Amino acid sequence: MLDNQVTAGNPTQKKQFASTIKQKYWDMKIDDVMENGYFWEYKNDIEFWRKRLNDLVTPCDGVLLVGSNPNRIGVIKVKRCFSKNIEKKYSDGVITTTFCYAIKCIPMADEIPEMNG
């Protein structure tokens, strides 16, 4: 193998975040961006997300899929917190564990409708 070849699962390659969300939640997140400049994505504290989030180095790139539409985001911070401390509009029926992961994100400029003219 040549020195400059990249292999699958390269340990030096930076991990990225990816998830799916419903359109109504994406719309709420865009509203949060317009008000605060960022939004939070929340994930249950289960083994699936622990494996993906505990080793994630921030800041990093990410994608939130709304249906088949990819929305590019920047992940700023990941923290584990009590589920009761997150906004009810995001936790209602979605977050079911005592703890959850709170992921602070910003959409890339081309993902915000008002910035696309």
N, C-alpha and C positions, 0 to 999 in steps of 0.2 A: 504494500500500500504506500502511496506517495504521502509525504509529510503534510501536504496541504489538503488532503481529502477529509471531508466531514463524514462521520459515520452516524448512523441512527443512534439516538440515545447518548449523544456526546455529552459527558458530564460537565464540560466547560461552557456549554450552550445555556444561556439564561432561560429559565422557565417563564411561561406566559400563563395568564389566567383566561379561562373560557367557561361560559355558562349559557344557559337558555333562560329567557324570561318572557312573560306575557307582555303584549302591547300596552295594556293599562299600566303596568309597573314601569315600563320604559317611559311612558308619557309623564308619570309622576316624577321620575328621576330627572327628566329634562326640565320640569317645573322647578325642582330643587336647584338645578344648575343655574337657571335664570335668576333665582333668588340668592343663592349662596356661593355659586361658582364651583360647586362640587356636588356629588351625591354619594349615598351609602348603599351598598349591596350587602345583603345578609344571607348567610348560609347556615344551616343546621350544623351543630357540632356532632358530626357522625364520622365514621372512619373514612368514608369516601372523600369528604372535604378536608379532614385532617391530613391525609396523605398529600393532597394537592396544595394546601395553604401553609402548612408548617414550614416547608422548605422554600416557599416563594420569596424571592429577594425583591424588595421594593426600592425605588419605583420600577415598574415594568409595564409592558404592553398587555392588553387584553382584548377580548371580544365578548360582547353580549349578543347572542342570537335572538332576534325577535322573529319567530317563524323561521323563514329562510333568509332573512335580512341580517347580515352581520353589522354590528355597530362597534366600531373601534373605540377603545377606552384606554386611559392611562390609569394604572393602579398605583395609588400614592402610599397607602398604609393598610395593613391587615392586623386586626387585633381580636382577641377572644374576649367576650363580654357576657354578662347576664342577659338573657333574652328579654326579661321584663324591662330592661332599660332602653330598648329600641322603640322607634316610633310605631304606634299601633297600626298605621296605614300599611306598613311593610310587614308586620309580624302576624297580622290577623289570618289565621289558617295556614300560614306558610312556615313559620318558625315553630317547631314543636318540641324542641329540646330546651333544657334548663339554660344551657350556654349556647352561644352562637358565635359565628365569625362575622365581624363587621369589616367591610372592605371599602375604604374611602377611594372614590374614583372621580375622574374627570373625563368627559367625552372629548374625542378629538374634534377640532373646530368644524370639520366638514360633516359631523354627525348632528350638529345643532341646527334645526330648521331655520331659526331666525338669522343665523350667520351665513346661510347659503343664498340669501336674497330672494 
